[in-house]
Amino acid sequence: MEKKKIFISYRQSDTQSEASRLKENLEDIFGSENVFFDIETLEPGLNFAKAIEKTIQQSAVVLVLIGETWAEVKDDQGNLRLFKEDDWVRKEVSMALSMENTRVIPVLVKDAKKLSHDQLPDNIKSLADYQWAELTIPRWRNDVEKLVKSLEKIIPPLNINPEKKIIIPPPIKPKSWWAKNYLWVLGIFVVLIIIGSWPPENNPIEPEVGPGSETPEVTDLPEEEINWPQSENPNGNEIYDNLQLEENYDQPTLEVFNYSGKWWLWENDIRSGYFLISQNGNYFQFDYYYFDQKVGNGTGEYDGTYIYTTEFDLFADDQVYAFSFGSYDQGKSWDGQTFVNGLPTLARLIKD
């Protein structure tokens, strides 16, 4: 019998929400029929024990999700549940370890630490010897991608021809004042050079004298009719003030879409949390959430084509994050890229 299922073992009081999210991520890649999640996957009327055992037998991989309290949960009498023979998490792990051709992968979730042999009952002590994977909240996307790469060596992903997506490149870094106005400054500078090179008052240009012409005496002209060139203009203020500049030329009026609210982030077709965006004209602030847990925040700007971050702080992570999105449907959805240390990932924002 060909094994191609993924079984997710978890303790409800410990990692239920993370297990649910991981299931959604893996279903997008391997198919819903190949990812087992007991609460949702078991059909009504089935014998729980037999169904679990049968599914583990059909599973090529068993992911054992271990959170901070996985080995510490106690029953009503104060006994550790993991050391009771009727504990279902212990049974699932024991079954998986006894199956041939079944890969068991312990997965540390959030801030869980690797377990020692002393923390495990005898029939699952060997779990401490297996290579561990990690799923951290701030780096969930990267951690899931690493896990998927390992799983793809065991289980073939779905053969899907994804809808062709438009990749919107990141915006150019917002222009500085100099970048926006250098042509005006250059023009003023050229005019000042021309003025500075003009002959001084005491050396007026002699008019050309042709045959039969008379040389006019400059002193014969009325003083008020002599238009001597200006010799002193250290700041060029008069010329600048006389230039007919477009009003607010450095702050053009933009067609601003309404992009405030809650937006789900999808990266490489994997849902990776959501943003709560608070918009103020061309500028915005945002909070970033995983599993309803706030893990970051930042600020951004809209330049008429893109919304992009000017600052993105992801808590408890020293990597550099950013995003850039553009919309072709008047702000109903946004396609673009997210960046981790400058490395892009295809992404999309979808309104909640």
C-alpha positions as CSV (number, residue, x, y, z in Angstrom):
1,M,0.0,0.0,0.0
2,E,1.4,3.4,-1.0
3,K,1.7,5.8,1.8
4,K,1.0,9.4,0.9
5,K,-0.8,10.9,3.9
6,I,0.5,13.4,6.5
7,F,-0.7,12.9,10.0
8,I,-0.6,15.9,12.4
9,S,-0.4,14.8,16.0
10,Y,-0.9,17.5,18.6
11,R,-2.3,18.2,22.1
12,Q,-5.4,20.4,22.0
13,S,-4.6,22.4,25.0
14,D,-1.1,23.0,23.7
15,T,-1.0,23.7,19.9
16,Q,-4.5,23.4,18.5
17,S,-4.5,26.8,16.7
18,E,-1.0,26.2,15.2
19,A,-2.0,22.7,14.1
20,S,-5.0,24.1,12.4
21,R,-3.0,26.7,10.5
22,L,-0.4,24.1,9.5
23,K,-3.1,21.9,8.2
24,E,-4.3,24.7,5.9
25,N,-0.8,25.4,4.7
26,L,-0.1,21.7,3.9
27,E,-3.5,21.1,2.2
28,D,-2.7,23.8,-0.3
29,I,0.4,21.9,-1.4
30,F,-0.4,18.2,-0.8
31,G,-4.3,18.2,-1.0
32,S,-6.9,18.1,1.7
33,E,-7.4,14.3,1.3
34,N,-3.7,13.8,2.2
35,V,-3.5,15.8,5.4
36,F,-5.1,14.3,8.5
37,F,-6.3,16.4,11.4
38,D,-8.5,14.4,13.8
39,I,-11.0,17.0,14.9
40,E,-12.0,18.0,11.3
41,T,-11.0,14.9,9.3
42,L,-12.7,12.1,11.3
43,E,-16.2,11.4,10.0
44,P,-19.1,11.0,12.5
45,G,-19.7,7.5,13.7
46,L,-16.2,6.2,13.2
47,N,-14.4,4.4,16.0
48,F,-11.8,7.0,17.1
49,A,-9.1,4.5,18.1
50,K,-9.4,2.4,14.9
51,A,-9.6,5.4,12.7
52,I,-6.5,6.9,14.2
53,E,-4.6,3.7,13.9
54,K,-5.7,3.1,10.3
55,T,-4.7,6.7,9.3
56,I,-1.3,6.4,10.9
57,Q,-0.7,3.1,9.0
58,Q,-1.5,5.0,5.7
59,S,0.7,7.9,6.6
60,A,4.1,8.5,5.1
61,V,4.8,11.2,7.7
62,V,3.6,11.8,11.2
63,L,4.3,15.4,12.5
64,V,4.3,15.5,16.3
65,L,3.6,19.1,17.2
66,I,5.2,19.9,20.6
67,G,4.4,23.2,22.3
68,E,5.6,24.6,25.6
69,T,3.2,22.5,27.7
70,W,3.1,19.3,25.6
71,A,4.8,17.2,28.3
72,E,3.5,19.1,31.3
73,V,-0.3,18.8,31.0
74,K,-1.8,17.1,34.0
75,D,-5.1,15.3,34.6
76,D,-7.6,16.1,37.4
77,Q,-5.5,14.1,39.9
78,G,-2.3,16.1,39.1
79,N,-0.7,13.3,37.1
80,L,1.2,14.0,33.9
81,R,-1.0,12.9,31.1
82,L,1.9,11.9,28.9
83,F,2.8,9.1,31.4
84,K,-0.7,7.6,31.4
85,E,-1.3,4.7,29.0
86,D,-4.7,6.1,27.8
87,D,-3.2,9.4,26.8
88,W,-4.0,9.7,23.1
89,V,-1.0,11.8,22.2
90,R,1.2,9.2,23.7
91,K,-0.7,6.5,21.7
92,E,-0.4,8.3,18.4
93,V,3.4,8.8,18.9
94,S,3.9,5.2,19.9
95,M,1.9,3.9,16.9
96,A,3.9,6.2,14.5
97,L,7.3,5.0,16.0
98,S,6.3,1.4,15.5
99,M,5.2,1.7,11.9
100,E,7.5,0.7,9.1
101,N,8.2,3.3,6.3
102,T,6.7,6.1,8.4
103,R,8.8,9.2,9.0
104,V,8.3,10.7,12.4
105,I,9.2,14.4,12.7
106,P,9.0,16.1,16.1
107,V,8.1,19.8,15.5
108,L,8.9,22.3,18.2
109,V,6.2,25.1,18.1
110,K,6.7,28.6,19.3
111,D,9.1,28.6,22.2
112,A,9.1,24.9,23.0
113,K,12.4,23.3,23.9
114,K,13.8,20.0,22.7
115,L,12.7,17.2,25.1
116,S,15.1,14.8,26.8
117,H,14.7,11.1,27.4
118,D,13.7,11.7,31.0
119,Q,10.7,13.7,30.0
120,L,9.2,10.9,27.9
121,P,7.6,7.5,28.9
122,D,9.5,4.4,27.9
123,N,7.6,3.5,24.8
124,I,8.3,6.9,23.1
125,K,11.7,7.8,24.6
126,S,13.3,7.3,21.1
127,L,11.4,10.5,20.0
128,A,14.1,12.5,21.7
129,D,16.6,11.0,19.2
130,Y,14.8,12.2,16.1
131,Q,15.8,15.3,14.1
132,W,13.6,18.2,15.1
133,A,11.9,20.8,13.0
134,E,10.7,24.2,14.3
135,L,7.6,26.4,13.7
136,T,8.1,29.8,15.2
137,I,5.5,32.5,15.1
138,P,7.6,35.4,13.7
139,R,9.3,33.1,11.1
140,W,6.2,30.9,10.4
141,R,6.4,31.3,6.6
142,N,10.1,30.4,6.4
143,D,9.7,27.6,8.8
144,V,6.8,26.1,6.9
145,E,8.7,26.4,3.6
146,K,11.6,24.4,5.1
147,L,9.2,21.8,6.4
148,V,7.5,21.5,3.1
149,K,10.8,21.0,1.3
150,S,11.5,18.0,3.5
151,L,8.0,16.6,3.0
152,E,8.2,16.9,-0.8
153,K,11.1,14.4,-0.7
154,I,8.7,11.9,0.7
155,I,5.2,12.9,-0.6
156,P,4.8,14.4,-4.1
157,P,3.0,17.7,-4.1
158,L,-0.2,18.3,-6.1
159,N,0.4,18.8,-9.8
160,I,-1.3,22.2,-10.0
161,N,-0.9,24.7,-12.8
162,P,-1.4,27.8,-10.7
163,E,-3.1,30.9,-12.2
164,K,-0.5,33.1,-13.8
165,K,0.2,36.0,-11.5
166,I,1.5,39.4,-12.3
167,I,4.7,40.1,-10.4
168,I,4.8,43.7,-9.4
169,P,8.3,44.9,-8.8
170,P,9.1,46.8,-5.7
171,P,8.8,50.5,-5.9
172,I,11.8,52.8,-6.3
173,K,12.9,54.2,-3.0
174,P,10.9,57.4,-2.3
175,K,12.7,60.3,-3.9
176,S,14.5,62.8,-1.8
177,W,13.9,66.5,-2.1
178,W,17.1,66.8,-4.2
179,A,16.0,64.0,-6.6
180,K,12.6,65.6,-7.1
181,N,13.9,69.2,-7.6
182,Y,17.3,68.8,-9.1
183,L,16.2,70.2,-12.5
184,W,15.0,73.4,-11.0
185,V,18.1,73.8,-8.9
186,L,20.3,73.0,-11.9
187,G,18.5,75.6,-14.0
188,I,18.9,78.3,-11.3
189,F,22.6,77.3,-11.0
190,V,23.1,77.7,-14.8
191,V,21.4,81.1,-14.8
192,L,23.6,82.2,-11.9
193,I,26.7,81.2,-13.8
194,I,25.6,83.2,-16.9
195,I,24.9,86.2,-14.7
196,G,28.3,85.8,-12.9
197,S,30.1,85.7,-16.3
198,W,28.4,88.9,-17.6
199,P,30.8,91.9,-18.1
200,P,30.9,94.2,-15.0
201,E,29.4,97.7,-15.2
202,N,32.7,99.4,-15.7
203,N,33.4,97.4,-18.9
204,P,30.3,97.6,-21.0
205,I,30.3,95.8,-24.3
206,E,31.3,98.0,-27.2
207,P,28.7,97.9,-30.0
208,E,29.9,96.8,-33.4
209,V,30.7,99.7,-35.7
210,G,30.3,99.2,-39.4
211,P,31.2,101.5,-42.3
212,G,29.3,104.7,-42.3
213,S,27.9,104.1,-38.9
214,E,28.3,106.3,-35.9
215,T,29.4,105.2,-32.6
216,P,26.7,106.1,-30.1
217,E,27.9,107.5,-26.8
218,V,26.5,105.5,-23.9
219,T,26.6,108.6,-21.8
220,D,24.2,110.3,-24.2
221,L,21.4,107.9,-23.1
222,P,19.2,108.9,-20.3
223,E,20.2,107.1,-17.1
224,E,16.8,105.5,-16.6
225,E,17.0,103.9,-20.1
226,I,20.3,102.1,-19.4
227,N,19.5,98.4,-18.5
228,W,22.8,97.4,-16.9
229,P,23.0,93.7,-16.1
230,Q,22.6,92.8,-12.5
231,S,26.0,92.1,-11.0
232,E,25.1,90.9,-7.5
233,N,22.7,88.1,-6.8
234,P,24.4,85.7,-4.4
235,N,21.3,83.6,-3.7
236,G,19.4,83.8,-6.9
237,N,16.3,84.5,-5.0
238,E,14.8,87.0,-7.5
239,I,15.1,84.6,-10.4
240,Y,13.7,81.7,-8.3
241,D,10.8,83.9,-7.2
242,N,10.0,84.8,-10.8
243,L,9.9,81.2,-12.0
244,Q,6.4,80.0,-12.7
245,L,6.4,76.7,-10.8
246,E,3.4,74.4,-10.6
247,E,1.9,74.7,-7.1
248,N,2.7,71.7,-4.8
249,Y,4.8,70.2,-7.6
250,D,6.5,67.9,-5.0
251,Q,3.3,66.6,-3.6
252,P,1.1,65.6,-6.6
253,T,-2.5,64.8,-6.0
254,L,-2.9,61.0,-6.1
255,E,-5.8,58.7,-6.6
256,V,-5.8,57.1,-3.2
257,F,-7.6,53.8,-2.9
258,N,-9.2,52.8,0.4
259,Y,-6.9,50.1,1.6
260,S,-7.5,50.4,5.4
261,G,-8.8,47.3,7.3
262,K,-7.8,43.7,7.7
263,W,-5.8,42.0,4.9
264,W,-4.8,38.4,4.8
265,L,-1.2,37.9,3.6
266,W,-0.6,34.9,1.2
267,E,3.0,34.1,0.3
268,N,3.7,31.4,-2.3
269,D,0.0,30.4,-1.9
270,I,0.5,29.9,1.9
271,R,-1.5,32.1,4.2
272,S,0.9,33.9,6.5
273,G,-1.1,35.9,9.0
274,Y,-2.7,39.3,8.4
275,F,-2.2,43.0,8.5
276,L,-4.4,45.6,10.2
277,I,-3.8,48.8,8.2
278,S,-4.8,52.2,9.4
279,Q,-4.7,54.6,6.4
280,N,-4.2,58.4,6.5
281,G,-4.2,59.7,2.9
282,N,-1.0,58.6,1.2
283,Y,0.5,57.2,4.4
284,F,-0.4,54.3,6.7
285,Q,0.4,52.4,9.8
286,F,-0.1,48.7,10.3
287,D,0.1,45.8,12.8
288,Y,1.1,42.3,11.8
289,Y,-0.6,39.2,13.3
290,Y,0.0,35.5,13.4
291,F,-2.9,33.4,15.0
292,D,-4.4,36.6,16.4
293,Q,-1.0,37.3,18.1
294,K,0.5,40.6,17.3
295,V,4.1,40.0,16.2
296,G,5.1,43.2,14.4
297,N,4.1,46.7,13.2
298,G,5.4,49.4,10.9
299,T,4.6,52.3,8.6
300,G,4.3,52.8,4.9
301,E,3.4,55.1,2.0
302,Y,1.3,55.0,-1.2
303,D,3.0,56.7,-4.2
304,G,0.1,56.4,-6.7
305,T,1.1,52.9,-7.9
306,Y,2.4,51.0,-4.9
307,I,1.8,50.7,-1.2
308,Y,5.1,49.9,0.4
309,T,6.7,49.8,3.8
310,T,9.0,52.6,5.1
311,E,9.5,50.6,8.3
312,F,8.6,47.1,9.3
313,D,9.6,45.8,12.8
314,L,9.0,42.1,13.5
315,F,9.3,41.5,17.2
316,A,12.0,39.1,18.5
317,D,13.6,39.0,15.0
318,D,16.7,40.8,13.8
319,Q,16.0,40.3,10.1
320,V,15.0,43.1,7.8
321,Y,11.4,42.9,6.5
322,A,9.5,44.9,3.9
323,F,6.7,44.6,1.4
324,S,5.5,46.2,-1.8
325,F,2.1,45.8,-3.4
326,G,0.2,47.2,-6.4
327,S,-3.5,46.9,-7.3
328,Y,-5.2,46.5,-10.7
329,D,-8.8,46.4,-9.3
330,Q,-9.0,49.8,-7.5
331,G,-7.7,48.4,-4.2
332,K,-9.9,45.3,-3.9
333,S,-6.8,43.1,-3.9
334,W,-3.1,43.8,-4.0
335,D,-0.3,41.7,-5.7
336,G,3.4,42.1,-5.1
337,Q,6.2,40.9,-3.0
338,T,7.5,40.6,0.6
339,F,11.1,40.8,1.4
340,V,13.3,39.2,4.1
341,N,16.8,40.7,4.1
342,G,16.2,41.9,0.5
343,L,15.1,38.4,-0.8
344,P,11.7,38.7,-2.5
345,T,8.7,36.3,-2.2
346,L,5.6,36.4,-4.4
347,A,2.7,37.6,-2.2
348,R,-0.9,38.8,-2.3
349,L,-3.1,40.8,0.1
350,I,-6.8,39.7,0.2
351,K,-9.4,41.6,2.1
352,D,-10.9,39.8,5.1
